[in-house]
Amino acid sequence: MWYKKEIHLEQILNFLIKAFLFLLPWQTIWIYREVSTHGYKLQWGTLGFYATEILLWSIVLVFLGWFWQKKKAKFRDLKFQISRDRIFVFSILLFTIYVLLSSVWALDSQLAWQHGLRIMEGFLLFFILFLGPLDFKSMARWLILGSILPVLLGIFQFVWQSSLACKWLGLAGYDSSLAGASIVSGTGLGRLLRAYGSLNHPNIFGGYLVIVILFLSLFSLKVRDKKFKIILFFTYCLLLTTLFFTFSRSALLALPVVLIIYYLSEKKLVLKHFFYKASLTILPIIILILILIPVLAVRVSGTSANEIESITERKNQVGESIDIFKNNMWLGVGAGNYTLALYEQNPNLPGWQYQPVHNVGLLLFSELGIVGIILIVCVFVSFIILNFSFIRKYLLLSILLLVVYCLLMCFDHYLYTSYVGLMLSGLYWGVLSKYNTQ
């Protein structure tokens, strides 16, 4: 009887995890508080609850039941001893408690508490994917399947230069002619709308696609069926095309590193196989570059008025974040409170200029202070110690996996500031940790 219950619970858990991976890119949300300044709604001051958060907490409850049944005998004989995994868990617990406590001294305690909960959700997702029963192939399969509709939507948005709005799917309406839309503009180009997919910014969509391409690449190494490999190749081309339509610089910078990881992950790398794989993966990129070269040139050169303004804003944001950090050096301004602190510091700016600095490291210093940085460094170091045997064996591969994540972190903020970004962070390291154990 106990065995049947455990299998049934495991099946439910697997189904819920697959559903979460499939539905993650859809941003259906119930908003119960909005903040405006100078007639502009501050996205980063919004309080809400995503539909997938309900699914995630359902997964957490089922996971706890499954994990208790699986480890019940060990829990009975539990003795206190220091081990690498316990140090890692303790460091995460300490960091999460500190982030939640930042609501005490934050300017907006509700905002800090919400952000702290979402950081905790990111860690919980990591543990569920790493320790749960679902294997890497199933995770990758459902993540890839979940990306198909957003990818088709992204292609539609770029081709038609507009996007349909649907509040039930979390879709906002965008048009290249409207102010506030993310565009590429230049001489002879006009205003080109970048692909949003089902997410609320092209950069977030680009980061999501890079992660999906990485897992598709690693998944393809475990597939032996030639017909299925052909399907995966066409899916790769579809993902790649949409990634270029986002024109996300950080995501496009991370793409070559993802391809190098794919080449190095082959356990028996034969030279002719390498050239065959390289030609298959690089040829679509060359074709897309040749087709989109006028638009890419604008994004890379940064010489158009729109790009110059964007780069100038990002430079100014660095100075603003340093000022905020200097004024709140030890404890920071509180989780999720950066834009509010920026408003307190410069109350006369136009509403659209109250944006987080586009660098996760600077944001962490500003919001969590030196104490928070020390705690998150402890999390990182304990994670390295936990996976030391794999890192030592595959040092270059481990460094490249970290480089992909750092490229996305260093040139944008969504991996820390947004709900879907925090979920992508937990997913990235959770799925990779599972991959390394199989």
FILUMGU-952625 format. One record per residue: y, x, z negated of N, C-alpha, C in turn; residue number from 1. Coordinates in steps of 0.1 Angstrom, whole numbers, plus 2048, in hexadecimal, padded with zeros to 3 digits. Layout:
N
   n_v   n_u   n_w   ca_v   ca_u   ca_w   c_v   c_u   c_w   pos
     Y     X     Z      Y      X      Z     Y     X     Z   NUM
...
This chain:
438
   n_v   n_u   n_w   ca_v   ca_u   ca_w   c_v   c_u   c_w   pos
   7F4   808   800    800    800    800   80D   809   800     1
   80D   813   7F8    819    81C    7F7   81B   823   804     2
   80F   827   80B    810    82E    817   817   825   822     3
   812   819   823    818    80F    82C   826   80D   82A     4
   82B   80C   81E    839    809    81A   841   815   81F     5
   83C   821   81D    843    82D    821   845   82E   830     6
   83A   82B   837    83C    82B    846   846   821   84A     7
   845   815   844    84E    80A    848   85D   80E   846     8
   85F   814   83A    86D    819    837   871   824   840     9
   868   82D   844    86B    837    84D   86F   832   85B    10
   868   828   85F    86B    821    86C   879   81B   86C    11
   87C   814   861    889    80E    860   894   819   860    12
   892   824   859    89B    82F    859   89D   835   867    13
   892   837   86E    893    83D    87B   89B   834   885    14
   898   827   884    89F    81D    88C   8AF   81D   889    15
   8B2   81D   87C    8C0    81D    879   8C8   82A   87D    16
   8C1   835   87C    8C7    842    880   8C9   842   88F    17
   8BF   83D   897    8C1    83D    8A5   8CC   833   8A9    18
   8CD   828   8A2    8D8    81F    8A5   8E6   825   8A2    19
   8E7   82D   897    8F3    833    894   8F7   83D   89E    20
   8EE   846   8A3    8F1    850    8AD   8F5   849   8BA    21
   8EF   83E   8BD    8F2    837    8CA   900   830   8C9    22
   904   82B   8BD    910    823    8BC   91C   82B   8B7    23
   91A   838   8B3    925    840    8AE   932   840   8B6    24
   931   841   8C3    93D    842    8CB   946   835   8CB    25
   940   82A   8C7    948    81D    8C7   94F   81C   8BA    26
   95C   81A   8BB    965    81A    8B0   96A   80D   8AA    27
   961   803   8AA    964    7F6    8A4   968   7F8   895    28
   974   7F3   892    979    7F5    884   980   7E9   87F    29
   97F   7E7   872    986    7DD    86B   992   7E4   864    30
   99E   7E1   868    9AA    7E8    862   9B0   7DF   858    31
   9B1   7E4   84C    9B7    7DB    841   9C5   7E1   83C    32
   9C9   7EC   842    9D7    7F1    83F   9DC   7F9   84A    33
   9E8   7F7   84F    9EF    7FF    859   9FC   804   853    34
   A00   810   857    A0D    815    853   A15   818   85F    35
   A22   815   85F    A2B    817    86A   A37   81E   865    36
   A3D   827   86E    A4A    82D    86B   A52   82E   877    37
   A5F   82A   877    A68    82A    882   A62   822   88E    38
   A5B   817   88A    A55    80E    895   A49   813   89B    39
   A42   81E   895    A36    824    89B   A2B   823   891    40
   A1F   81E   895    A14    81D    88C   A0E   82B   88A    41
   A0C   82F   87E    A06    83B    87B   9F7   83A   87A    42
   9F0   83F   884    9E1    83E    884   9DB   845   878    43
   9E1   850   874    9DC    858    869   9DF   852   85B    44
   9E6   847   85A    9E8    840    84E   9E0   833   84D    45
   9D8   830   857    9D0    824    858   9C4   824   84E    46
   9C2   819   848    9B6    817    840   9AD   80C   847    47
   9A1   810   848    998    807    84F   989   80B   84C    48
   980   802   852    972    804    850   96B   802   85D    49
   964   80D   862    95D    80C    86F   950   805   86E    50
   94C   7FE   879    93F    7F7    879   934   801   877    51
   935   80D   87C    92A    816    87B   929   81C   86D    52
   934   81A   865    933    81E    857   92A   815   84F    53
   92A   808   852    920    7FF    84C   912   803   84F    54
   910   807   85C    902    80C    860   8FF   819   859    55
   909   822   857    906    82E    850   902   82C   842    56
   909   824   83B    906    821    82D   8F8   81A   82B    57
   8F4   812   835    8E7    80C    835   8DC   817   837    58
   8E0   821   83F    8D6    82C    841   8D5   834   834    59
   8E0   837   82E    8E0    83E    821   8D7   838   817    60
   8D8   82A   815    8CF    823    80C   8C1   824   80F    61
   8BE   822   81C    8B0    823    820   8AB   832   81F    62
   8B3   83B   822    8AF    849    821   8AC   84D   813    63
   8B4   848   809    8B2    84B    7FB   8A4   846   7F7    64
   8A1   839   7FB    894    834    7F8   889   83B   7FF    65
   88A   83F   80B    880    847    812   87E   855   80C    66
   889   85B   808    889    869    803   882   868   7F5    67
   885   85E   7ED    87F    85D    7E0   870   85B   7E1    68
   86C   852   7EA    85D    850    7EC   856   85D   7F0    69
   85D   865   7F9    857    871    7FE   856   87C   7F4    70
   861   87D   7EB    862    888    7E2   85F   884   7D3    71
   85A   878   7D1    859    872    7C4   851   87B   7BB    72
   845   880   7BF    83D    889    7B7   844   896   7B3    73
   84C   89B   7BC    854    8A7    7B9   85F   8A5   7AF    74
   865   899   7B0    870    896    7A6   86A   895   798    75
   85E   890   796    858    88F    789   856   89D   782    76
   853   8A7   78A    851    8B4    785   85D   8BD   787    77
   869   8B7   788    875    8BE    78C   879   8C7   780    78
   87C   8D4   783    881    8DD    779   88D   8E4   77E    79
   896   8E7   775    8A3    8ED    779   8A1   8FB   77D    80
   8A4   8FF   78A    8A4    90C    78F   8AE   90E   79A    81
   8B3   919   79B    8BD    91C    7A6   8B6   91F   7B3    82
   8BA   919   7BE    8B4    91B    7CB   8BF   91A   7D5    83
   8BC   91F   7E1    8C7    91F    7EC   8CB   910   7EF    84
   8C1   908   7F0    8C4    8FA    7F4   8CC   8F3   7E9    85
   8C9   8F6   7DD    8D0    8EF    7D2   8DE   8F4   7D1    86
   8E0   901   7D4    8EE    906    7D4   8F6   900   7DF    87
   8F0   8FE   7EA    8F6    8F8    7F6   8FA   8E9   7F2    88
   8F1   8E2   7ED    8F4    8D4    7E9   8FF   8D3   7DE    89
   8FE   8DC   7D4    908    8DC    7CA   916   8DF   7CF    90
   917   8E9   7D8    924    8EC    7DE   92A   8E1   7E6    91
   921   8D9   7ED    926    8CD    7F4   92B   8C3   7EA    92
   923   8C1   7E0    927    8B7    7D5   934   8BA   7CF    93
   936   8C7   7CC    942    8CC    7C5   94E   8CA   7CF    94
   94D   8CD   7DC    957    8CB    7E5   95B   8BD   7E7    95
   951   8B4   7E8    953    8A6    7EA   95A   8A0   7DE    96
   956   8A3   7D2    95D    89E    7C6   96B   8A2   7C6    97
   96E   8AF   7CA    97C    8B4    7CA   984   8AC   7D4    98
   97F   8A9   7E0    986    8A2    7EA   989   894   7E5    99
   97F   88D   7DF    982    880    7D9   98C   880   7CE   100
   98C   88B   7C6    995    88C    7BB   9A3   88E   7C0   101
   9A5   893   7CC    9B2    896    7D2   9BA   889   7D3   102
   9B3   87D   7D2    9BA    870    7D2   9C3   86F   7C6   103
   9C0   877   7BB    9C8    876    7AF   9D6   87B   7B1   104
   9D8   887   7B8    9E5    88D    7BA   9EB   88A   7C9   105
   9E3   883   7D1    9E8    880    7DF   9F3   877   7DF   106
   9FC   877   7E9    A07    86E    7EB   A02   860   7ED   107
   9F7   85E   7F4    9F0    851    7F7   9E2   853   7F2   108
   9DF   84E   7E6    9D2    84F    7E0   9C7   848   7E8   109
   9CA   83C   7EE    9C1    834    7F5   9BC   83C   802   110
   9C6   842   808    9C3    84A    814   9BA   856   811   111
   9BD   85D   806    9B5    868    802   9A7   864   7FE   112
   9A6   859   7F8    999    854    7F4   990   850   800   113
   997   84A   80A    990    846    816   98B   853   81D   114
   994   85D   81E    990    869    825   985   871   81E   115
   986   871   811    97C    877    809   96E   870   80B   116
   96E   863   80C    961    85C    80E   95C   85F   81C   117
   964   860   826    960    864    833   95A   872   834   118
   960   87B   82D    95B    889    82C   94D   888   825   119
   94C   880   81B    93E    87F    815   934   879   81E   120
   939   86F   826    930    869    830   92B   873   83A   121
   934   87D   83E    930    887    847   925   890   842   122
   926   893   835    91C    89B    82E   90F   893   82D   123
   910   886   82A    904    87E    829   8FD   87D   836   124
   904   87C   841    8FE    87B    84E   8F7   888   851   125
   8FD   894   84D    8F7    8A1    84F   8E9   8A1   848   126
   8E8   89D   83B    8DC    89D    834   8D2   893   83A   127
   8D6   888   83E    8CD    87E    844   8C6   883   851   128
   8CE   88A   859    8C9    88F    866   8C0   89B   863   129
   8C5   8A4   85A    8BD    8B0    857   8B0   8AE   84F   130
   8B1   8A5   845    8A5    8A3    83D   89D   896   840   131
   8A3   88E   849    89C    881    84C   890   883   855   132
   889   878   858    87C    878    860   87E   879   86F   133
   88A   876   874    88C    876    882   88D   885   888   134
   885   887   892    885    895    898   890   897   8A1   135
   892   8A4   8A5    89D    8A8    8AE   89D   8A1   8BB   136
   892   8A0   8C1    891    899    8CF   896   88B   8CE   137
   892   884   8C4    896    876    8C3   8A5   875   8C0   138
   8AA   87E   8B8    8B9    87E    8B5   8C0   880   8C2   139
   8BC   88B   8CA    8C3    88E    8D6   8C2   883   8E0   140
   8B6   87D   8E1    8B4    872    8EB   8BE   867   8E9   141
   8BF   862   8DC    8C8    857    8D9   8D6   85A   8D9   142
   8DA   866   8D6    8E8    86B    8D8   8EC   86B   8E6   143
   8E3   870   8EF    8E5    870    8FD   8E6   862   903   144
   8DD   859   8FF    8DD    84B    904   8EA   844   8FF   145
   8EF   847   8F3    8FB    841    8EE   907   846   8F5   146
   907   851   8FC    912    856    903   914   850   911   147
   90A   84A   917    90B    846    925   916   83B   927   148
   916   831   91F    921    826    921   92F   82C   91F   149
   931   834   914    93F    83A    913   942   843   91F   150
   938   84A   924    93B    853    930   93F   84B   93C   151
   937   840   93F    93B    837    94A   949   831   948   152
   94C   82E   93C    959    828    939   964   833   93B   153
   961   83F   937    96B    84A    93A   96D   84D   948   154
   962   84C   950    964    84E    95F   96C   843   965   155
   96A   836   960    971    82B    965   980   82C   961   156
   983   831   955    991    833    951   998   83D   959   157
   992   848   95D    999    852    965   99A   84D   973   158
   990   847   979    991    843    987   99B   838   988   159
   99B   82E   97F    9A5    823    980   9B2   825   979   160
   9B3   830   971    9BF    833    96A   9C4   829   961   161
   9BA   822   95B    9BD    818    951   9B1   815   949   162
   9B2   80F   93D    9A7    80C    935   9A8   7FE   92F   163
   99D   7F7   92F    99D    7E9    929   99D   7EA   91A   164
   9A3   7E0   914    9A4    7DF    905   99A   7D5   900   165
   993   7D8   8F5    989    7CF    8EF   988   7D3   8E0   166
   98E   7CA   8D7    98F    7CE    8C9   981   7CE   8C3   167
   978   7C6   8C8    96A    7C5    8C3   962   7D2   8C5   168
   966   7D9   8D0    95F    7E6    8D2   968   7F2   8CE   169
   973   7EF   8C8    97C    7FA    8C4   984   801   8CF   170
   985   7F9   8DB    98C    7FF    8E6   99B   7FB   8E7   171
   9A3   805   8E9    9B2    802    8EB   9B5   803   8FA   172
   9BF   7FB   8FE    9C3    7FB    90C   9CC   807   90F   173
   9C9   80E   91A    9D1    81A    91E   9D4   819   92D   174
   9E0   81E   930    9E4    81E    93E   9EC   82A   940   175
   9EA   830   94C    9F2    83D    94F   A01   83B   94F   176
   A05   82F   952    A14    82D    953   A1A   82A   945   177
   A12   828   93A    A17    825    92D   A1A   831   925   178
   A25   831   91D    A28    83B    914   A1E   83C   909   179
   A1A   848   904    A11    849    8FA   A02   84B   8FE   180
   A00   849   90B    9F2    84B    911   9F1   85A   913   181
   9E5   860   911    9E2    86E    913   9E0   870   922   182
   9E9   878   928    9E9    87A    936   9EA   889   93A   183
   9E8   88C   946    9EB    898    94C   9F6   896   957   184
   A01   89C   956    A0C    89A    960   A11   8A7   966   185
   A14   8A7   972    A1A    8B3    979   A1F   8AF   986   186
   A25   8B9   98D    A2B    8B7    99A   A20   8B4   9A4   187
   A21   8A8   9AA    A18    8A4    9B4   A0C   89C   9AE   188
   A0B   89C   9A1    9FF    895    99A   A03   888   996   189
   A10   886   992    A14    87A    98B   A0F   87A   97D   190
   A0B   86E   978    A05    86D    96B   9F7   869   96C   191
   9EE   872   967    9DF    86F    968   9DA   86C   95A   192
   9D4   861   958    9CE    85D    94B   9C2   865   949   193
   9C1   86B   93D    9B4    872    93A   9AA   868   934   194
   99D   86C   936    992    863    931   991   862   922   195
   992   856   91D    990    854    90F   982   850   90B   196
   97A   84B   914    96D    845    911   96F   83A   908   197
   966   839   8FD    967    82F    8F3   96E   834   8E7   198
   974   840   8E7    97A    846    8DC   98A   845   8DD   199
   991   848   8D3    99F    846    8D3   9A8   851   8D8   200
   9A2   85C   8DD    9A9    867    8E3   9A0   86F   8EC   201
   9A5   874   8F7    99D    87C    900   997   889   8FA   202
   99F   88F   8F1    99A    89B    8EA   98E   898   8E2   203
   98E   88D   8DB    982    889    8D2   976   886   8DC   204
   979   87F   8E7    96F    87C    8F0   969   889   8F6   205
   972   892   8F9    96D    89F    8FF   964   8A7   8F5   206
   968   8A7   8E8    960    8AE    8DE   952   8A7   8DD   207
   952   89A   8DD    946    892    8DC   93D   896   8E8   208
   942   896   8F4    93A    899    900   935   8A7   8FF   209
   93C   8B1   8FA    938    8BF    8F9   92B   8BF   8F0   210
   92C   8B8   8E5    921    8B8    8DC   915   8B1   8E2   211
   917   8A6   8E9    90C    8A0    8F0   905   8A9   8FA   212
   90E   8B0   902    909    8B9    90C   900   8C4   906   213
   905   8C9   8FA    8FD    8D4    8F3   8F0   8CF   8EF   214
   8EF   8C3   8E9    8E2    8BD    8E5   8D9   8B9   8F1   215
   8DF   8B5   8FC    8D8    8B2    908   8D2   8BF   90D   216
   8D9   8CA   90D    8D4    8D7    912   8C8   8DB   909   217
   8C9   8DB   8FC    8BF    8DF    8F3   8B3   8D6   8F4   218
   8B5   8C9   8F6    8AB    8BF    8F8   8A3   8C1   905   219
   8AA   8C5   910    8A3    8C8    91C   899   8D3   91C   220
   89C   8DD   912    892    8E8    910   885   8E4   90B   221
   885   8D8   904    879    8D3    8FE   871   8C9   907   222
   877   8C6   913    872    8BC    91C   869   8C4   927   223
   85E   8BF   92A    855    8C5    934   853   8BD   940   224
   856   8B0   93F    855    8A7    94B   860   8A9   955   225
   85C   8AD   961    866    8B1    96B   86F   8A5   96F   226
   86A   899   970    872    88D    974   87C   88A   969   227
   878   88C   95C    881    88A    952   88C   894   951   228
   889   8A0   955    893    8AB    956   89D   8A8   961   229
   899   8A2   96C    8A2    89E    976   8AC   893   971   230
   8A7   88A   969    8B0    880    963   8BA   886   95A   231
   8B5   890   952    8BE    897    948   8C9   89F   950   232
   8C5   8A4   95C    8CF    8AC    964   8DA   8A3   969   233
   8D6   897   96E    8E0    88D    972   8E9   888   967   234
   8E3   887   95B    8EA    883    94F   8F4   88E   94B   235
   8F0   89A   94C    8F9    8A6    94A   905   8A6   953   236
   902   8A3   960    90D    8A2    96A   917   897   967   237
   912   88C   962    91A    881    95E   923   884   952   238
   91D   88A   948    924    88F    93C   92E   899   940   239
   92B   8A2   948    934    8AD    94C   940   8A8   954   240
   93D   89E   95D    948    898    965   952   892   95B   241
   94D   88A   952    956    883    949   95D   88C   93F   242
   957   897   93B    95D    8A1    933   969   8A7   93A   243
   968   8AA   947    973    8AF    94F   97E   8A5   950   244
   97B   898   950    985    88D    951   98D   88B   944   245
   987   891   939    98F    891    92D   99A   89B   92D   246
   998   8A6   934    9A1    8B1    935   9A5   8B7   927   247
   99B   8B6   91F    99C    8BC    911   99A   8CB   912   248
   9A5   8D2   90F    9A4    8E1    910   99A   8E7   906   249
   99A   8E2   8FA    990    8E7    8F0   982   8E5   8F4   250
   97F   8D9   8F9    971    8D5    8FD   96D   8DD   909   251
   976   8DF   913    973    8E7    91F   971   8F6   91B   252
   978   8FB   911    976    909    90C   969   90A   906   253
   964   900   8FF    957    900    8F8   94B   8FF   902   254
   94E   8F9   90D    943    8F7    917   93B   903   91B   255
   942   90E   91F    93B    91B    923   932   920   918   256
   937   91F   90B    92F    923    900   922   91B   8FE   257
   924   90E   901    918    905    900   90E   909   90B   258
   912   90C   917    909    911    921   902   91E   91D   259
   909   927   917    903    934    913   8F8   931   908   260
   8FB   928   8FF    8F1    924    8F5   8E5   91E   8FC   261
   8E7   916   906    8DB    911    90D   8D3   91C   914   262
   8D9   926   91A    8D2    930    920   8CA   939   916   263
   8D1   93B   90A    8CB    944    900   8C0   93D   8F8   264
   8C0   92F   8F9    8B6    928    8F1   8A8   927   8F7   265
   8A7   92B   903    89A    92C    90A   892   937   903   266
   887   934   8FE    87F    93E    8F6   879   949   8FF   267
   875   945   90B    870    94F    915   879   94F   921   268
   884   957   920    88E    957    92A   88A   961   935   269
   886   95B   941    883    963    94D   88F   964   955   270
   891   96F   95C    89E    971    963   8A0   967   96E   271
   895   964   976    896    95A    981   899   94C   97B   272
   893   949   970    896    93C    969   8A4   93B   965   273
   8A9   946   960    8B7    947    95B   8C1   944   967   274
   8BF   94A   972    8C7    948    97E   8C6   939   983   275
   8BA   934   983    8B8    926    987   8BF   91D   97E   276
   8BE   91F   971    8C5    916    967   8D4   918   968   277
   8D8   924   96A    8E7    927    96B   8ED   920   977   278
   8E6   920   982    8EB    91A    98E   8EB   90B   98D   279
   8E1   905   986    8E1    8F6    984   8ED   8F2   97B   280
   8EF   8F9   971    8F9    8F5    967   908   8F9   96B   281
   909   904   972    917    909    976   91C   902   983   282
   913   8FF   98C    917    8FA    999   91F   8ED   998   283
   91B   8E3   98F    923    8D7    98D   931   8DA   988   284
   931   8E4   97F    93E    8E8    979   948   8EE   984   285
   942   8F6   98D    94A    8FC    998   94F   8F1   9A1   286
   947   8E7   9A4    94B    8DC    9AD   956   8D4   9A6   287
   955   8D1   999    95F    8C9    992   96C   8D1   991   288
   96B   8DE   98F    977    8E7    98F   97F   8E6   99C   289
   977   8E7   9A7    97D    8E7    9B5   984   8DA   9B8   290
   97D   8CF   9B3    983    8C2    9B6   990   8BF   9AD   291
   98F   8C4   9A1    999    8C0    997   9A3   8CC   994   292
   9A3   8D6   99D    9AB    8E2    99A   9BA   8E0   999   293
   9C0   8D6   9A0    9CE    8D4    99E   9D1   8CF   990   294
   9C9   8C6   98B    9CB    8C1    97D   9C8   8CB   973   295
   9BD   8D2   975    9B9    8DD    96B   9C3   8E8   96A   296
   9C9   8EB   976    9D4    8F5    976   9DF   8F1   96D   297
   9E3   8E5   96D    9EE    8E0    965   9EA   8E1   956   298
   9DE   8DE   953    9D9    8DE    945   9D9   8ED   940   299
   9D4   8F6   949    9D2    904    945   9DF   90B   944   300
   9E8   909   94F    9F4    911    94F   9FE   90C   945   301
   9FE   8FF   942    A08    8F9    938   A16   8FA   93D   302
   A18   8F9   94A    A26    8FB    94F   A2D   8EE   952   303
   A26   8E3   952    A2D    8D6    954   A34   8D2   947   304
   A3E   8C9   949    A46    8C4    93E   A3E   8BE   933   305
   A34   8B6   936    A2B    8B0    92D   A23   8BA   925   306
   A1D   8C4   92C    A15    8CE    925   A1E   8D7   91C   307
   A2A   8DB   921    A33    8E3    919   A37   8DC   90C   308
   A39   8CF   90D    A3C    8C7    901   A31   8C7   8F7   309
   A25   8C5   8FD    A19    8C5    8F4   A17   8D2   8ED   310
   A18   8DD   8F4    A16    8EA    8EE   A21   8ED   8E4   311
   A2D   8E9   8E7    A38    8EB    8DD   A36   8E3   8D1   312
   A31   8D7   8D2    A2E    8CF    8C6   A24   8D5   8BD   313
   A19   8DB   8C4    A0F    8E1    8BC   A13   8EE   8B5   314
   A1C   8F5   8BB    A22    901    8B5   A2A   8FD   8A8   315
   A32   8F2   8AA    A3A    8ED    89F   A32   8E8   894   316
   A26   8E2   897    A1D    8DD    88D   A18   8E8   884   317
   A16   8F4   88A    A11    8FF    882   A1B   902   877   318
   A28   903   87B    A32    906    871   A33   8FB   866   319
   A32   8EF   86A    A33    8E4    861   A27   8E4   857   320
   A1B   8E8   85C    A10    8E8    853   A11   8F4   849   321
   A17   8FF   84D    A19    90A    844   A23   906   839   322
   A2D   8FF   83D    A37    8FA    833   A30   8F1   828   323
   A28   8E8   82D    A21    8DE    824   A18   8E6   81B   324
   A11   8F0   820    A08    8F8    818   A0F   8FF   80D   325
   A1B   905   811    A22    90D    807   A27   904   7FB   326
   A2A   8F8   7FE    A2F    8EF    7F4   A23   8E9   7EC   327
   A17   8EA   7F0    A0B    8E4    7E9   A00   8EE   7EA   328
   A02   8FA   7E6    9F9    905    7E9   9EB   904   7E3   329
   9EA   900   7D6    9DD    900    7CF   9D5   8F4   7D1   330
   9DA   8E8   7D0    9D2    8DC    7D1   9D4   8D5   7DF   331
   9DF   8D8   7E6    9E1    8D1    7F3   9E8   8C3   7F0   332
   9EA   8BC   7FB    9F1    8AF    7FA   9E7   8A4   7F9   333
   9DA   8A7   7F9    9D0    89C    7F8   9C9   899   805   334
   9BC   896   805    9B5    893    811   9BB   888   819   335
   9BD   88B   826    9C2    881    82F   9D1   87E   82E   336
   9D8   886   826    9E6    883    823   9F0   88C   82A   337
   9EB   894   834    9F4    89D    83B   A00   896   841   338
   9FE   88C   849    A09    885    850   A13   87F   847   339
   A0E   87A   83C    A17    874    832   A20   87F   82B   340
   A19   88B   829    A21    896    823   A2B   89B   82E   341
   A27   89A   83A    A31    89E    845   A3D   895   846   342
   A3A   888   843    A45    87E    843   A4E   881   837   343
   A48   884   82C    A50    887    820   A59   893   822   344
   A54   89D   82A    A5B    8A9    82C   A66   8A7   837   345
   A63   89F   841    A6C    89D    84C   A6C   88E   84F   346
   A74   886   848    A74    877    84A   A7B   872   856   347
   A82   87A   85D    A8A    875    868   A84   878   876   348
   A78   87D   877    A71    87F    883   A6D   872   88A   349
   A6C   872   898    A67    866    89E   A59   863   89A   350
   A55   857   899    A48    853    893   A3C   85A   89A   351
   A3C   85C   8A7    A31    862    8AE   A2F   871   8AA   352
   A39   877   8A4    A38    886    8A1   A30   888   894   353
   A2D   87D   88C    A26    87F    880   A17   880   883   354
   A13   88C   887    A05    88F    88B   9FF   89A   883   355
   9F2   89A   880    9EC    8A6    879   9ED   8B2   882   356
   9EE   8BD   87C    9EE    8CA    883   9E1   8CB   88A   357
   9E1   8D0   897    9D5    8D1    89F   9CD   8DE   89C   358
   9C9   8DF   88F    9C1    8EA    88B   9BB   8E6   87D   359
   9AD   8E5   87D    9A7    8E0    871   9A9   8E9   865   360
   9A9   8F7   868    9AB    900    85D   9B9   8FE   856   361
   9C3   8FD   85E    9D1    8FB    858   9D1   8ED   851   362
   9CA   8E3   856    9CA    8D6    84F   9C3   8D7   842   363
   9B8   8DE   841    9B1    8E0    834   9BA   8E7   82A   364
   9C1   8F1   82E    9CA    8F8    825   9D4   8EF   820   365
   9DA   8E6   829    9E5    8DE    825   9E1   8D2   81C   366
   9D5   8CC   81F    9D0    8C0    818   9C9   8C3   80C   367
   9C1   8CE   80C    9B8    8D1    800   9BC   8DE   7F9   368
   9C5   8E6   7FE    9CA    8F1    7F7   9C0   8FC   7F5   369
   9C4   907   7EE    9BB    912    7EC   9AE   90F   7E5   370
   9AF   906   7DC    9A3    902    7D4   999   8FB   7DE   371
   99E   8F2   7E6    995    8EC    7F0   98F   8F6   7FA   372
   997   8FF   7FE    992    909    808   987   912   801   373
   989   916   7F5    97F    91D    7EE   971   915   7ED   374
   973   908   7EA    967    900    7E9   960   8FE   7F7   375
   967   8FD   801    961    8FB    80F   95B   908   814   376
   961   913   810    95B    920    813   94E   922   80C   377
   94D   91D   800    940    91D    7F8   936   915   800   378
   93A   909   805    930    901    80D   92B   909   819   379
   935   90F   820    931    917    82C   928   923   829   380
   92B   92A   81E    923    936    81B   915   931   816   381
   914   927   80E    907    922    80A   8FF   91D   815   382
   905   917   820    8FE    912    82C   8F8   91E   833   383
   900   929   834    8FB    935    83A   8EF   93B   833   384
   8F0   93B   826    8E5    941    81D   8D9   938   81F   385
   8DB   92B   820    8CF    921    821   8C8   924   82F   386
   8D0   927   839    8CA    929    846   8CA   938   84A   387
   8C9   941   840    8CB    94F    843   8BF   954   84C   388
   8B3   950   84A    8A8    955    851   8A9   952   860   389
   8AE   945   863    8B0    942    871   8BC   94A   877   390
   8C7   94B   870    8D3    952    874   8D0   960   877   391
   8C8   966   86E    8C5    975    870   8BC   977   87D   392
   8B3   96D   87F    8AA    96E    88B   8B2   96B   898   393
   8BB   961   897    8C2    95D    8A3   8D1   95E   8A1   394
   8D6   96A   89E    8E4    96D    89A   8EE   968   8A5   395
   8EB   96D   8B1    8F5    96A    8BC   8F5   95B   8BE   396
   8EA   954   8BE    8E9    946    8C1   8F1   93E   8B5   397
   8EF   943   8A9    8F6    93D    89E   905   93E   89F   398
   909   94A   8A3    918    94C    8A4   91E   943   8AF   399
   916   942   8BA    91B    93A    8C5   91C   92B   8C1   400
   912   926   8B9    913    918    8B4   91F   916   8AC   401
   922   920   8A4    92E    91F    89B   93B   920   8A4   402
   93B   928   8AE    946    929    8B7   94A   91C   8BE   403
   93F   915   8C2    942    907    8C8   949   8FE   8BF   404
   945   8FE   8B2    94B    8F5    8A8   959   8FA   8A5   405
   95B   907   8A4    968    90D    8A1   972   90B   8AC   406
   96E   90B   8B9    977    909    8C4   97C   8FA   8C3   407
   974   8F1   8BF    978    8E3    8BE   981   8E1   8B2   408
   97F   8E9   8A8    987    8E8    89B   994   8EF   89D   409
   995   8FA   8A4    9A1    902    8A4   9AC   8FC   8AD   410
   9A9   8F4   8B6    9B3    8EF    8C0   9B5   8E0   8BE   411
   9AF   8DA   8B4    9B1    8CB    8B1   9AD   8C9   8A3   412
   9AF   8BC   89F    9AD    8B9    891   9A3   8AE   88E   413
   99E   8A7   899    996    89B    897   989   89D   890   414
   983   8A9   890    976    8AC    889   978   8AA   87A   415
   985   8AB   875    987    8A9    867   98F   89C   864   416
   998   898   86D    9A2    88D    86A   99C   87F   86D   417
   993   87E   877    98E    871    87B   980   86E   876   418
   97D   862   875    96F    85E    870   965   863   87A   419
   967   860   887    95D    865    891   95C   874   891   420
   967   87B   88F    966    88A    88F   95E   88F   883   421
   960   889   877    958    88D    86C   949   88A   86E   422
   946   87E   875    938    87B    878   932   885   882   423
   93B   889   88C    936    893    896   933   8A0   88F   424
   93B   8A4   885    939    8B0    87D   92C   8B0   876   425
   929   8A5   86F    91C    8A3    868   911   8A3   872   426
   913   89C   87D    908    89B    887   905   8A9   88D   427
   910   8B0   891    90E    8BD    897   905   8C7   88F   428
   909   8C8   882    902    8D2    87A   8F4   8CC   875   429
   8F3   8BF   873    8E7    8B8    86F   8DC   8B9   87A   430
   8E0   8B6   886    8D6    8B6    891   8D3   8C5   895   431
   8DC   8CE   894    8D9    8DC    896   8CF   8E2   88C   432
   8D2   8DE   87F    8C9    8E2    874   8BB   8DD   876   433
   8BA   8D0   87B    8AC    8CB    87E   8A6   8D2   88A   434
   8AE   8D5   894    8A9    8DD    8A0   8A3   8EA   89C   435
   8AA   8F1   892    8A6    8FE    88E   899   8FE   886   436
   895   8F2   881    889    8F2    879   87D   8ED   881   437
   87F   8E9   88D    874    8E4    896   871   8ED   8A1   438
